[in-house]
Amino acid sequence: MKKWISLVALILVVSIFVPLKPASANTSFSDVGTTHRAQAEIYYLVQGGIVGGVSSTQFVPDKHVTRGEAAAMIGRALGLNGERLETKFSDVSSSNFASGYIKQMVEKGIISGYPDGTFKPYTTLTRGQMAVLMNRAFNYGANTVSVASSTLMDKGIAQGMSDGTFGQELTIKRGDFAVFLARGVNTKFRTVQTETFEQTMYVNTNDLYFRVGPNTSYPWMLKLQKGQEVKYSYAVGEWSVIKVDDLVGFVHNSYIQLQKPSTTIPTPPTGGTLSDLTVIIDPGHGGTDPGGSGNGFVEKNVVLNVANHMNSYFAKTSIKSYMTRTSDTYITLPFRTEFAARYKGDAFVSLHTNALNGTANGQESFYYAQTASTNPYVKESRALAIYSQNRMQETWNLTNRGVNPFGYGNFHVLRENTMPATLVEMGFIDSPKDITYIKSETERQKMGKALFLATLDYFYHYKGRQDVLPLYKQFGATPSKRLH
């Protein structure tokens, strides 16, 4: 801050940007009583740690909201990671408590900075600017103040002023912002009900908590079971708003899907001693994150297809395999590594295709080669990447771009993993050469088998698992040469 800012102003700025801790359900603010117009919405957001007080006893609902504060509140509602990060803005360093939210909100196209390279985190937000941010954050489609304002009013999220205008140039207060945000998240607060629940989806896991809000801080109402039918309406970040009978609530996107899952327990293959091994198959991207595209194909669909083929081979063995996603759903990078840890994988393979404006081609595999407090399985990951690259090269006659360590392989799913992990780029989806393989269902099946065999090569050559040898014969293959 510049030296000429008065002491009073400096105190106000500090009070706005203190890190807000998630508040408990019994938090009570002396300035938000039972008769306050925004009482229900404020305490709903407080319950989920989306907003907090300026102090432990004061919410200050009439204080104006700043751009930085708005980024943080919307970011929390969407479930973004609040870790402080360096940003590209000269006035938002990693010491700013909202820096992580600002960086991610900018990357998602929800908010932007100014031409001079600043973000102006302490500048107050207008009602019109709020309307645009809400439209972008909740995918309502509007990108101008007039249309965004009308959209919020049509949905029962915002109301106009007494003079018949929206008051788009007026600065927005914390209490009003909480009302709009709570209504965007949860339809029960809206003045009209326009959302429908027409899309049938199915729960894909047992004992799924059906919550009153879009994060695990909110209490649950029911436990849903695998195969249970639900009605989907819309998403709030990584959480879906669904209806079960007459109840409306939230579940994580990863645990519902369009196809009804099998609720029968498959009979494990007889013979072999491989049931102690577990492979995690990670189809990259998904849902609102399409990945790369080219030649009429989208990465998220291609990699899911190959992953299903890869998984089908494991299903015929005693080796356990789990896919981080089995349908076109968006899941976060932390979820992928947490999923892998939960199922205690012995190997993690993340499937991707590349894209570079049609100017590059070929295959490459990555591993994370820096230890410190991150993934310690450097040698194992390198071996897994080597055998994956080798099998991909044998299967599709594409340029060999090599096996790449840290510097190239600094990906979350490699860096933050707790097991040997590789990320494979099977080819460039926008390459006229590579697409001849990528577009073929037959070739994608071959690639699924190749990556299955690559994990066998890793277990056999690096881990010394002689008991995988019969599996090569089962699928008409032989072990690769020892390459690591």
C-alpha positions in Angstrom: 0.0 0.0 0.0 1.2 3.6 -0.7 2.4 5.6 2.3 -0.2 8.3 1.8 -3.0 5.9 2.8 -4.4 7.1 6.1 -4.1 4.9 9.2 -7.9 4.5 9.3 -8.0 3.3 5.7 -5.2 0.9 6.3 -7.0 -0.6 9.3 -10.1 -1.1 7.1 -8.1 -2.8 4.4 -6.5 -5.1 6.8 -9.9 -6.0 8.4 -11.2 -6.9 5.0 -8.4 -9.2 3.9 -7.7 -11.2 7.1 -7.8 -14.9 6.2 -11.4 -16.0 7.0 -11.5 -19.4 8.7 -14.5 -21.6 8.1 -17.0 -20.8 10.8 -18.9 -23.4 12.8 -22.6 -24.0 12.4 -23.3 -22.1 15.6 -21.5 -19.0 14.7 -23.4 -15.9 15.7 -22.8 -12.3 14.6 -24.1 -9.5 16.8 -24.9 -7.4 13.7 -26.9 -10.3 11.9 -29.9 -11.0 14.1 -33.0 -13.1 13.4 -34.7 -10.1 11.8 -31.9 -9.2 9.4 -33.0 -9.3 5.8 -30.0 -11.5 4.8 -29.8 -13.6 8.0 -30.7 -17.0 6.4 -28.3 -16.6 3.4 -25.4 -15.3 5.5 -25.5 -18.1 8.0 -26.0 -20.7 5.2 -22.7 -19.5 3.5 -21.0 -19.3 6.9 -22.0 -22.9 7.6 -20.0 -24.0 4.6 -17.0 -21.8 5.2 -17.8 -19.8 2.0 -18.0 -16.5 3.9 -16.8 -15.4 7.3 -17.0 -12.4 9.5 -14.7 -9.4 9.6 -14.3 -10.5 13.3 -15.6 -13.4 15.3 -18.6 -11.4 16.4 -19.1 -9.0 13.5 -20.1 -9.7 9.9 -20.5 -6.0 8.9 -23.3 -6.7 6.3 -23.3 -3.0 5.1 -19.6 -2.9 4.3 -18.9 -2.7 0.6 -17.3 -5.8 -1.1 -14.0 -5.5 -2.9 -12.8 -7.3 -6.0 -10.5 -9.5 -4.0 -13.1 -10.3 -1.4 -15.6 -11.2 -4.2 -13.0 -13.5 -5.9 -12.5 -15.3 -2.6 -16.2 -15.8 -1.8 -17.1 -17.0 -5.2 -14.0 -19.1 -5.3 -14.9 -20.9 -2.1 -18.5 -21.4 -3.4 -17.0 -23.2 -6.4 -14.6 -25.2 -4.3 -11.4 -23.7 -5.6 -8.2 -24.2 -3.8 -7.4 -21.2 -1.6 -3.7 -21.8 -1.4 -1.8 -18.6 -1.8 -0.1 -18.3 -5.2 2.0 -16.0 -7.2 -0.2 -14.2 -9.8 0.6 -12.2 -13.0 -0.7 -9.0 -11.4 1.7 -6.5 -10.0 -0.6 -5.7 -7.1 -1.4 -9.2 -6.1 1.5 -11.1 -4.6 1.4 -14.5 -2.9 1.1 -12.8 0.4 -2.4 -11.6 -0.5 -4.9 -14.0 1.1 -7.1 -14.0 -2.0 -4.2 -14.6 -4.4 -5.0 -18.3 -5.1 -8.6 -17.6 -5.7 -7.8 -14.6 -8.0 -5.4 -16.7 -10.0 -7.8 -19.6 -10.5 -10.8 -17.3 -11.2 -8.8 -15.5 -13.9 -7.7 -18.9 -15.4 -11.4 -20.0 -15.6 -12.3 -16.7 -17.3 -14.6 -15.6 -14.4 -12.8 -12.4 -13.6 -10.0 -10.4 -15.2 -7.5 -7.7 -14.5 -6.8 -4.4 -16.1 -4.7 -3.4 -19.2 -2.0 -1.9 -17.0 -1.2 -5.3 -15.4 -3.0 -4.7 -12.2 -6.0 -6.5 -10.6 -7.0 -3.7 -8.1 -8.0 -6.2 -5.3 -9.1 -3.4 -3.0 -11.4 -1.6 -5.5 -15.1 -2.0 -4.5 -17.4 -4.0 -6.7 -20.6 -2.7 -8.3 -23.9 -4.5 -8.6 -23.4 -4.7 -12.3 -19.9 -6.3 -12.0 -21.3 -8.7 -9.5 -24.0 -9.8 -12.0 -21.4 -10.5 -14.6 -19.2 -12.5 -12.2 -22.2 -14.6 -11.1 -23.2 -15.4 -14.6 -19.6 -16.5 -15.5 -19.2 -18.5 -12.2 -22.5 -20.4 -12.6 -22.4 -20.7 -16.4 -25.6 -18.7 -17.0 -24.1 -17.5 -20.4 -24.4 -13.7 -20.1 -21.3 -11.6 -20.4 -22.7 -8.0 -20.4 -24.0 -6.1 -17.5 -27.5 -5.6 -18.9 -28.1 -9.2 -19.9 -26.4 -10.6 -16.8 -28.6 -8.4 -14.6 -31.7 -9.6 -16.4 -30.6 -13.2 -16.1 -30.2 -13.0 -12.3 -33.6 -11.3 -11.9 -35.3 -13.9 -14.1 -33.8 -16.7 -12.0 -34.9 -15.1 -8.7 -31.3 -14.5 -7.6 -31.3 -10.7 -7.7 -34.0 -8.0 -7.5 -34.0 -4.5 -8.9 -34.1 -1.2 -7.1 -37.2 0.7 -6.0 -36.8 3.1 -9.0 -37.1 0.2 -11.4 -33.4 -0.1 -12.4 -30.9 -2.8 -11.4 -28.6 -0.1 -9.8 -25.7 -1.5 -11.8 -23.4 1.4 -10.8 -24.0 1.1 -7.1 -21.4 -0.6 -5.0 -22.6 -3.9 -3.5 -22.7 -4.6 0.2 -21.6 -7.8 2.0 -25.1 -8.6 3.0 -26.5 -8.2 -0.5 -23.6 -10.2 -2.0 -24.2 -13.0 0.4 -27.9 -13.1 -0.6 -27.0 -13.3 -4.3 -24.3 -15.9 -3.8 -26.5 -18.1 -1.6 -29.3 -17.9 -4.2 -26.9 -18.9 -6.9 -25.7 -21.9 -4.9 -29.1 -23.1 -3.5 -32.5 -22.7 -5.2 -34.3 -22.7 -1.8 -33.3 -19.0 -1.3 -34.5 -17.8 -4.7 -37.6 -15.7 -5.1 -38.8 -17.8 -8.1 -38.1 -21.4 -9.0 -36.9 -21.8 -12.6 -34.5 -24.7 -12.3 -35.8 -28.1 -13.5 -34.7 -31.6 -12.5 -35.3 -33.6 -15.7 -31.9 -35.3 -16.2 -31.9 -38.8 -14.8 -28.5 -39.9 -13.3 -27.3 -42.7 -11.1 -25.2 -43.0 -8.0 -22.0 -45.0 -8.6 -20.9 -45.7 -5.0 -22.3 -46.8 -1.8 -23.0 -44.6 1.3 -22.8 -41.4 -0.6 -23.6 -38.4 1.6 -26.4 -36.2 0.2 -25.6 -32.8 1.7 -27.4 -29.4 2.1 -24.5 -27.5 0.5 -21.6 -27.9 -2.0 -18.8 -29.0 0.3 -18.1 -31.5 3.1 -18.6 -28.8 5.8 -22.3 -28.9 5.2 -24.4 -31.6 7.0 -25.8 -34.6 5.2 -29.5 -35.5 5.0 -29.4 -39.0 3.5 -26.9 -41.7 2.4 -27.4 -42.7 -1.2 -26.5 -46.2 -2.5 -25.0 -47.4 -5.7 -27.4 -47.7 -8.6 -29.9 -45.3 -6.9 -31.7 -43.0 -9.4 -31.5 -39.2 -8.9 -32.7 -36.2 -10.8 -29.9 -33.7 -11.8 -30.4 -30.0 -12.3 -27.2 -28.0 -12.3 -23.6 -27.9 -11.0 -21.9 -25.6 -8.5 -18.2 -26.1 -9.1 -17.5 -29.8 -8.6 -20.9 -30.5 -6.9 -24.2 -31.4 -8.5 -27.6 -30.2 -7.4 -29.9 -33.2 -7.5 -33.4 -34.2 -6.2 -34.1 -37.4 -4.3 -37.8 -37.8 -3.9 -38.8 -34.4 -2.6 -35.4 -33.4 -1.2 -33.0 -31.1 -3.1 -29.3 -31.2 -2.1 -25.7 -31.7 -3.2 -23.4 -34.6 -4.1 -19.9 -34.5 -5.6 -19.9 -34.7 -9.4 -17.7 -37.8 -9.4 -20.3 -40.0 -7.7 -23.1 -39.7 -10.2 -23.2 -40.8 -13.8 -25.5 -41.1 -16.8 -25.4 -44.9 -17.1 -26.8 -47.1 -14.4 -23.8 -48.9 -12.8 -23.9 -52.6 -12.1 -24.7 -53.4 -8.5 -23.6 -57.0 -8.7 -20.2 -58.0 -7.3 -18.2 -59.7 -10.1 -16.7 -63.1 -9.4 -12.9 -62.7 -9.2 -10.9 -64.8 -11.7 -9.6 -68.0 -10.3 -6.0 -68.8 -10.0 -3.0 -66.6 -9.6 -1.7 -64.6 -6.7 -2.0 -61.1 -8.1 -4.9 -59.8 -6.1 -2.4 -57.8 -3.9 -1.7 -55.5 -6.9 -3.8 -52.5 -7.7 -3.5 -50.2 -10.8 -5.2 -46.8 -11.0 -6.2 -45.7 -14.5 -6.7 -42.0 -14.8 -8.5 -40.7 -18.0 -7.5 -37.1 -18.1 -9.9 -34.1 -18.2 -13.7 -34.7 -18.4 -17.0 -32.8 -18.1 -16.5 -29.1 -18.3 -12.7 -29.7 -18.9 -12.6 -31.0 -22.5 -8.8 -31.0 -22.9 -7.4 -30.7 -26.4 -9.3 -31.0 -29.6 -8.7 -31.5 -33.3 -9.9 -33.2 -36.4 -13.4 -33.5 -34.9 -12.3 -35.3 -31.8 -12.1 -34.2 -28.1 -9.4 -35.4 -25.7 -11.7 -36.2 -22.8 -13.7 -38.7 -24.9 -10.7 -40.3 -26.5 -8.8 -41.0 -23.3 -11.9 -42.3 -21.6 -12.4 -44.8 -24.4 -8.8 -46.0 -24.2 -9.0 -46.2 -20.4 -12.1 -48.4 -20.7 -10.2 -50.7 -23.1 -7.2 -50.8 -20.7 -9.5 -51.5 -17.8 -11.2 -54.3 -19.6 -8.0 -56.3 -19.7 -7.4 -55.9 -16.0 -11.0 -57.1 -15.4 -10.0 -60.5 -16.8 -7.1 -60.9 -14.3 -6.7 -61.0 -10.5 -5.1 -57.5 -10.6 -7.4 -54.9 -9.1 -7.9 -51.8 -11.3 -9.9 -48.6 -10.6 -10.7 -45.7 -12.9 -10.7 -42.1 -11.5 -13.7 -41.4 -13.7 -15.9 -43.8 -15.7 -18.1 -41.2 -17.4 -17.9 -37.7 -18.8 -17.7 -35.9 -15.5 -15.4 -33.2 -14.2 -13.0 -34.1 -11.4 -10.3 -32.1 -9.9 -6.6 -32.9 -9.9 -6.5 -33.3 -6.1 -9.4 -35.7 -6.3 -7.5 -37.9 -8.7 -4.5 -38.3 -6.4 -6.7 -38.7 -3.3 -8.7 -41.4 -5.2 -5.5 -43.2 -6.0 -4.3 -43.0 -2.4 -7.7 -44.2 -1.1 -7.5 -47.4 -3.2 -3.8 -47.9 -2.4 -2.5 -48.2 -6.0 0.8 -49.8 -6.9 0.9 -48.0 -10.2 -0.9 -44.9 -11.6 -1.3 -44.3 -15.3 -2.8 -41.0 -16.5 -4.0 -41.0 -20.1 -3.9 -37.9 -22.4 -3.5 -36.7 -25.9 -1.6 -33.7 -26.9 -2.4 -30.7 -29.1 -0.4 -27.8 -30.6 -2.2 -26.1 -33.4 -1.5 -29.0 -35.7 2.2 -28.3 -35.7 3.5 -31.2 -33.7 3.2 -35.0 -33.5 4.3 -38.0 -31.6 4.1 -39.8 -28.2 5.8 -39.0 -24.9 5.6 -40.2 -21.3 6.3 -38.2 -18.1 7.4 -38.9 -14.6 8.2 -36.6 -11.7 11.9 -36.6 -10.8 12.1 -34.3 -7.8 11.6 -35.8 -4.4 11.6 -33.4 -1.5 8.2 -33.7 0.2 6.4 -34.8 -2.9 6.2 -38.2 -4.7 9.2 -40.2 -3.6 8.9 -43.0 -6.1 11.2 -41.5 -8.7 13.0 -44.6 -9.9 9.7 -46.6 -10.0 7.9 -43.8 -11.9 10.7 -43.6 -14.4 10.5 -47.3 -15.0 6.7 -47.2 -15.4 7.1 -44.3 -17.9 9.8 -46.2 -19.9 7.7 -49.3 -20.3 4.6 -47.2 -21.1 6.5 -45.3 -23.8 7.9 -48.5 -25.2 4.5 -50.2 -25.6 2.9 -47.1 -27.1 5.7 -46.9 -29.7 5.3 -50.6 -30.5 1.5 -50.1 -31.1 1.3 -46.9 -33.0 4.0 -45.9 -35.5 4.4 -42.3 -34.3 7.3 -40.0 -33.5 9.1 -40.9 -30.3 9.2 -37.7 -28.2 10.8 -39.6 -25.3 10.4 -40.1 -21.6 10.6 -36.8 -19.8 11.5 -36.2 -16.1 10.9 -33.1 -13.9 10.9 -29.9 -15.8 8.5 -31.4 -18.2 6.7 -33.7 -15.8 5.8 -31.2 -13.2 2.1 -32.3 -13.2 -0.1 -32.5 -10.1 -1.1 -36.1 -10.7 2.6 -37.0 -10.8 4.0 -34.6 -8.2 1.4 -35.1 -5.6 0.9 -38.8 -6.0 1.8 -41.4 -3.3 2.8 -44.2 -5.7 4.7 -44.8 -8.9 3.0 -42.6 -11.5 3.3 -41.8 -15.2 1.4 -39.5 -17.5 1.3 -40.6 -21.1 0.5 -38.5 -24.2 -0.6 -41.0 -26.8 -0.4 -38.7 -29.7 -1.4 -35.2 -31.0 -5.2 -35.1 -31.5 -4.8 -32.1 -33.9 -2.0 -33.8 -36.0 -3.0 -35.1 -39.4 -0.7 -38.0 -38.9 -1.5 -39.0 -35.3 -5.3 -38.7 -35.9 -5.2 -41.7 -38.2 -4.6 -43.8 -35.1 -6.5 -41.8 -32.6 -9.8 -41.8 -34.6 -9.8 -45.6 -35.0 -11.7 -47.6 -32.4 -9.6 -50.6 -33.4 -6.4 -48.7 -32.7 -7.7 -47.3 -29.5 -8.4 -50.8 -28.3 -4.8 -51.7 -29.2 -3.6 -48.8 -27.2 -5.6 -49.9 -24.2 -4.0 -53.3 -24.4 -0.6 -51.8 -24.9 -0.8 -49.8 -21.7 -2.1 -52.8 -19.8 0.9 -54.8 -21.0 3.2 -51.8 -20.0 2.1 -52.2 -16.4 2.8 -55.9 -16.6 6.3 -55.1 -17.9 6.8 -52.8 -15.0 5.7 -55.3 -12.4 7.7 -58.1 -14.1 11.0 -56.3 -14.8 11.1 -53.7 -12.0 9.2 -55.3 -9.2 10.3 -58.8 -10.0 6.8 -60.2 -10.1 7.2 -63.6 -11.8 3.5 -64.3 -11.2 2.5 -61.9 -14.0 4.1 -64.2 -16.6 1.0 -66.3 -17.3 -0.9 -63.1 -18.1 1.2 -62.4 -21.2 0.3 -65.8 -22.6 -3.4 -65.3 -21.7 -3.5 -62.3 -23.9 -1.2 -63.5 -26.7 1.8 -61.4 -25.7 5.3 -61.7 -24.4 7.3 -59.6 -21.9 9.2 -56.6 -23.3 13.0 -56.4 -23.0 14.3 -55.1 -19.7 14.6 -51.4 -20.4 15.0 -49.5 -17.1 
